[in-house]
Amino acid sequence: MQHFKNLTDMHRSNGFPMPENPLFSLYRCTHTCGFGEREFTSDFYMIGFKKLKAGQIMYGRTKYDHDNGSMMFIKPRQVIQFNSVEYDEDAFIMFIHEDFLNGHFLHTEISKYAFFDYEANEALHLSPSEEQIMWDLYYKIEAEYRNNTDEYSRDIMLTHIDSILKYSQRFYKRQFINRTELSGKTVSKFNEVLAAYFKNGLLLTQGLPSVNVLASQLNLSPRYLSDLLKQETGKTAIELIHIYLVNEAKNRLKSDYQSVSEIAYELGFENLPYFSRLFKKETGISPNQFKKQLVN
């Protein structure tokens, strides 16, 4: 698999014009982008907009859903592949080398945008007005990129990139709401999968349920699932798992025939102090104190 460490090699390999900046570049696609049909990785963040007419984009070896006007966000060293891609209209893609962010607040902030970890059917779908906002920002970046660079160029371009990321965060929240209206409450489906995990005895064979395992059963990436649940409930996936475990523990602590350690083990906790800390965090008291209150 080919790995691109610098923009010049990536542009040359794909027949793109040489980049104006060694750490940042733009490319406009009219109907197709010449990436070839091979998997590759890079040291770049990639932000793109496209309306897919034919073909597939594989991100992390899963198919990217691009039925409408969509944005994609790819982080460094993630596997990507473009297969026979054709676009209905113009598309753009920008490449941001990690080093381009050095010394700028985005160097840290960009990692906080969960959508760089989204997968298969989790692309950002835009309304016509949202598309226009993204194109306006792209044109501003392109104008700065094509002009003679000076001491302000990098900061100006990164300011517009920051705006793209902030708008994308806003638009994803809108998409989460629309998705909930179309497909029902994600939290209900999440709780069903979590309950089945308990019912099928997976606690003893596989240990505590992880966000990754539950997300895969819902055909979502862990980050997208957590963001959906946060939108619906104010809680992340791991927080909801903890609440479920503590509620189950409280129910079992009501019985006289099991000790706290036995209950912790049955719930998948190999570490009793960890179970006790989690229980106290959610209830304000330890499992032993909870059990004593029931007796009294």
N, C-alpha and C positions, 0 to 999 in steps of 0.2 A: 504494500500500500504506500502511495506517495505521500510524503509530508512536506508541506511548504513552510520554510522558516522565514522567508522574506517575500515581499510583494513582487519584486522583479521576477523571480523564478515562477511565481504563480501566474503572472500576466503573460510571460513569455510562453509558458507551457500551454496556455489556453488561447493564444493568439490575440490577446487583448493589447491595446496600446500601452506603452510603458507608463508606469505611474508617475504622476507629477511630484509626488512626495514619497520618499522611501518607506514611510510608516503608515501612510493613509492613501486610499485610492477609491475612486468611484467608477462604476461601469453601467452604462445604459444598455438595456437589452431591447431590441426590436424583433419580436416574434421568437427569438431563441437566444440562449447564452451558450457560448462554446466551451462548456466545461468538460466535454467528453463524457463517456459512460464508465467511469472508474471511481472507486472509492478513494477519498483522500482526506487528510487532516491538515491542520495548519496552526500557526501561532496567532491567528487573527480572530477578532470578533467579526461576524458577518451579519449585516442587517439588510434585508431585502423586501421589496414589494413586487408582487406579480399577480396576474390573473391567468391561471393555468388553463390552457386549451387542450393540451395533450401531454402525456408522459407522467413521470413520477419524480418527486424529490424525496430521497431517503435521508433521514436525519437520525443518527443513532441506530441505523439499520431498521427504522420503522418508517412507514409511508407518511409523508406530510400531507395533510388534508388541505387542499387549496381550491375549493369549489367556487369561492367568491373572491373579491378583491382582498388579498391577504398579505400580512406581514410575517416574515420568518426571522428568527433570532438564533444565531449559532455562536457558541462559545469556542474558544481555542481548544484544540485537540479532540474535538468531537468528530466522529465519522460522518461524512456527508457524500451523497452521490446524486447526480442529475441524470435521469434516464429519458432520452428522447423528448426533452422538454420543449414545448411550444407555448407561446403566450398569445392571448387574445389582443392585448394592447401593449404599450410600452411598459417595461419593468425597469427597476433599478436595483443595484446591489452595491453596498459600500463595505470596504474592508478596513478594519481598524486593528493595526498591530498592537499587541499588548504594550509595547514600549511607547506608543504614541500617547498613552494615558499617564505615563510616569510624571509625578509631581502635580497632577491635577486631581481634584476631588473625585472625578469619575473613576480613577484607578481603584478606589475602594467602593464607591457607590454602585458601580455597574454589577458587582457580584450580588447585590441585594435584589436585583430584578429577577424574580423567579422564572420569568418566561424564557430565559436562556436555557432552562432545564426542561421545558415542555417537549412533548413528543408527538405521537402519531396524529390524533385528530384534535390537536390543540392549537392550531395556527390561529392567529388573530384575524378575524373577518371584519372588514371595514364597511361602513355605510358610505355613500357617495360624498357626503360632507366630510367625513373622516379621511377619506382618500385624499381629498383636496388639501387638507391640513398637512398630511404627510408629504405630498408633492411640493407644497409651498416651502416646507422646511428643506426638502431635498434641493430645490432650486437655489435656495440661499447658500447651502453648503457647496453646491456645484460652482456657483459664482465665485465664491472665495477660493475654492480649489483651483479653478482655471486661471485666476488672476495672479499677478506677481505676488509671491508670498512676502510677508513682512512679519514684524514682531507680534502682530495682533492676530494673524491668520489662524494659528492653531487654537487659540482660546475662542475665537469666534466660531470656528467649525465645531469644537467640542460643546460650546453652548447650545448650538442647534441640535447636535446629537443628543445632548441631555434633554432637550425639549421633546425629541422623538420618543425617547424612553419614557418620559413622564406622560406624554399623551397615550402611549401604548399601554401603560399601567391603567390609566383612566378607561381606555376603550376595552381592556380586558375585564374590568369590573362590570362594565355594561354588558359584555358578552356573557359573563357568569350569570347575571340576572336573567338575560334572555334564555340562556340554556336551562336555568331552573324552571322557567315558565313552560318550556317545551318538553322537558324530559322528567319533570317531577323533582322532588327534593333529593339531592345527592346524599344528605345526611341519613335519610330513611334507608337508602340502598346500602350505605356504609354500615349502618347498624345491623342490617340483615346479614351482611357478609361477616361482620364481627360476631354476631350471635351464632352463625353456622360454624365459625372457627371453634367456639366453645363446645357446641353441641356435638361436633364430630371428633372431639377428643384430641384436637391438634395441640392443645397446650402441653400435654405430656410428651408428645412425639416431636414437636417442632419448637416448643418453648413459647415465650411471649409473642403475640402477634406484632408484626412490624408493619409500618406504613407501606413499605415496598410490596409486601405480600398481599395486603388488602387492596392496594391500588391496582396491582396486576389483575386481580379478579374483577375489578370494575373497568378494566381496559383503559386506565388513565395512568399518567406518570405521577409519581409521588408528590412532586411540587404542585402540579395542576390540581390534584385531589385536595391537598391541604389548602390551597387558595380558594377553591370552591367552597369547602367546608367553612373556612374563615368568613367568607362572604355570607353564608347562610346562618351560621351559628355564633360567630365571634370566636370560635375555637379552632385550633389546628387539628389535623388528623391525630397526631400523637397525644394531644390534650384530651381528645375524645376517647382514645384508647385507654388512657389513664383513668378517666371518669368511669368508663365501663368496668374496668378491673376493680376499682375501689367499691363501686356499687355491688358488684358480685361478691367481693370480700365481706362487705357489711352484711349481706344476706346470709353468708355462711357462718359469720361470727355469732349469729343469733343462736346457733345450735350449741349444745353442751358437750357433744362427743368429739369435737375436733379442736386441736390446739391451734394457736396462731401460726406456728411453723408448718403444721400440716396443711392449713389452708393456703399459706403462701406457696408451698410446693405444688399443690394442686392447680394453682393459678399460673404456674409457669415460672415462679420466682425461685431461682437457685440461691439467691442472696437475700437472707431474711432482713438484714439492716436496710437494704434498698427498698424492699416491700414496705417496711415500717416508715421510712422517710416519705415514700410516695403517698401512703395512706394518711400520714399526718399533714402533708402538704394540702391534700384535698379536703380533709375533715377538721383539721386543727388539733386532733388528739391522736395518740398512738393506737394501734390495734388492741393492745392489752387494756388500755384505758376505756376504749369503746366497749370491749367485752365486759369489763367490770361494771360499767354504767348499766348495761342490760341486766346484769345480775341484781344490782341494787334496785 
